[in-house]
Every structure is written in C-alpha cells, then in structure tokens.
Amino acid sequence: MKQLSFSDAEYGGKRKRTRREVFLAFAEASRGRGFLDGLDPDVFSTSPEMVAVMFDASHPAYSADRKVQTGWSQDFVSMKPADYHVPDRQIQVVGPDAFVSSGTEVFTIAAGSARPQISARFTDVFQRQSDGSWKIVHEHVSLPPAPEAPKP
C-alpha cells in the first residue's frame, strides 16, 4: 500500500493543478463555445482604471469604447459562426496577476450559402482584478496574411 503525502491527502489523491493549467482552463472557458453568442461582459475589464483595449480583425483601429466593442461583437454574431475551435492555444504566465492566452481560432460562417471557414489569430491578456476575478484587459484579433502565390 502506497503512503499518501499530506498534499496528496489534502487534494484527495489528485495532483494539484499548476497555475498554467488553471489559466488554460479559464482562457478556454472565456473563448470557447459560449464565445459564439457574443461578447460576455463579465469577461472584459470595465473598471475605470483598466478598460479593455480591443483590436478587431474587420476594423482598422483599436477601441476601448464599450459601445464600439459591443457593436463588433454583434457583427461577429451576425455571421452565425459555427464549429468554433482553437487548435493551438498557448498560455504565457506573466506573473501571479497576469497571463496571456493566444492562438488561432477557426470557425465556419453559417450566414449565407457559401459557408467559408475562417481562421484568425488572437491574443487575450488577462489580469487579476482587486476582487480576485480574472478579466481581459487587452484583446487582439487579426486575420493571417494571404498566402503568397507560387512563383513561376
């Protein structure tokens, strides 16, 4: 019979998750299936000290204006995105109160009959707030450059 350490007993024999694993679970929850329904106001920082700055793939300038960001979200939802997934999420732990989640998001536009598949790159910067919650304080979404045509 294997003797349990105090930490094993404390965590019911389950290994304690690393900070990176905790952050990964949180990032996946914030940019996952529910993401297709639009901007979740509880995920983004709205405190006066740290308003979320967002770059949208279909607009040329960034915005920290909540109304503009909500409009972008409504534009995204109007495309009726489906089959959303992130095949290559990366988590970078910046410190005890910040981490970066980035990767490629892939989805199908279900509005219309063409149903193109879209691939976009994203970066979300999360910061722990004074109440202990995690909020996105910076988001960047961009379309990858078009592949170069083969040279003759």
N, C-alpha and C positions, 0 to 999 in steps of 0.2 A: 504494500500500500504506500502510495506517494504522500509525503507530508506536505500540506499546504503552507505556503508562507502567509504572513499576516496580510500582505497586499492581495494575494490570491483569495483569501477568505473574505476580505473586505469587498472585493469585486465579484464575489460568487464564483470564483474559478475562471472568470472571463478576463482576458487580458485588457488592461486599461487602454483606451484609445489614445493615440498620440494627438497632439494639437493639430498636426496636419490632417489627420483623419477626421477630427471634429470639424475643422474648417472646410474640408472637402464635402462632408455631409451637408453642412449649412449652405455652401455655394451651390450644390446640386439642387437643394430644395428651393433656392431663390431663383434659379434659372433652369427650371425643369418643366414638367407638364403644365403646371398652372401658369407658367410664363406665357403660354399661348393665349390666355384670356386677357392679357394686357398688363399694364404696369400695376404692380402691387404696392400701394402707397406705404405699407408697413416695412418694406424692404429698403426704401431710399431715405436718406437723411433729409429731414426738413427743419432741423434746428437752425436758428438764425446764425449760429457760429459756424455751421458746416452744412451748407446747402449742397446737394449733389450736383455735380457738373456732368453733363452728358453730351457725347458726340453720337449722332445718329448717322447710319450709313447712307440715308437718302437725302440728307440736308447738309449744306456746305459749312455751316458754323455750329459751334457748340452752344449749349444753353444751360443756364442754372435756373431758368424760369419754369416753375412747376406747371403752369398752364401750357407752355410750349411742349414740355416733356410729355404731358398727358395727351396732347394732340398727336405727337409722334407715336405714342403707344396705340392710340385709336387707329392711326394709319396702318400700323403693323397688323392689328387685329382684323381690320377690314380686308386684308389679303387672305384671310382664313388659313393661316399657317397650320400645317398638319405634319405628322411624322417627325416631330422635333426631337433631335438628339444632339449630344455633344460627344463626339468620338475621342477627343484628345485633351480633356480638361487638365490644366496644370495649376497647382497651388504653390504659391511662393509665400512663405511665412516671413513677414517683415519685422515682426516683433510681437510682444504679448497683446498689443491692442490694434494690430493691423495685419491684413493679409491680402494677397492679390489672387484672383481667380481668372484664368484666361484660357482660350482655346478657340475651336472652330465650332460654330453651331450650324446644323444642317436641317433644312425643313422644306416641305413642298408647299407651294402656293396653291390653295384649293379654289380660290376665286377664279372664275372663268374656266374655259375648257382646256387650255394648254397645260396646266399643272406643272410648271417648271420647278426644278429642285434648286434651291438657293443655298449657298454656302457663304457664311460671313464670319469674320474674326471678331472676337470680343475680349475686352479686359474689364473686369469689375474690381474696384478697390474697396474693401470692407474695413470699417473702423469700429471698434467697440465704443459705444456711447456711454455717457455717465451713468445711465440706468442699467448698464450691463448688456444691453441688446446690441446686435451687430447690424450696421446699416451700410449700404453702398454710398460712398461719398464721391466716387468718380466712376463713370461708365464710358467705354469707347466701343463703338461697333463700326466696322468698315468692311467693305467688300474687297476680296483679294483682287489684285490686278489681273487683267485678262491675260491668258497665256500667250506667249509670243508665237507668231506664226512660224512654221518651219522655214528655214532658209533654203532657197533652191540650190 
